[in-house]
Amino acid sequence: MIDKNFWQGKRVFVTGHTGFKGSWAFAMAD
């Protein structure tokens, strides 16, 4: 499950780094 508060600070980094789909891979890797 994705926690909104968890992504509050990381969203900008993730979207700027690899994009939305990359964020899923990032979440799975972490």
CORUR-V963211 format. One record per pair of residues at least 24 apart in sequence whose C-alpha atoms are under 7 Angstrom apart, sorted by sequence separation. I is the first residue (numbers start at 1). J is the second residue. D is the distance in Angstrom with one decimal. If there is no record, write none. Layout:
I;J;D / I;J;D
//
This chain:
none
//
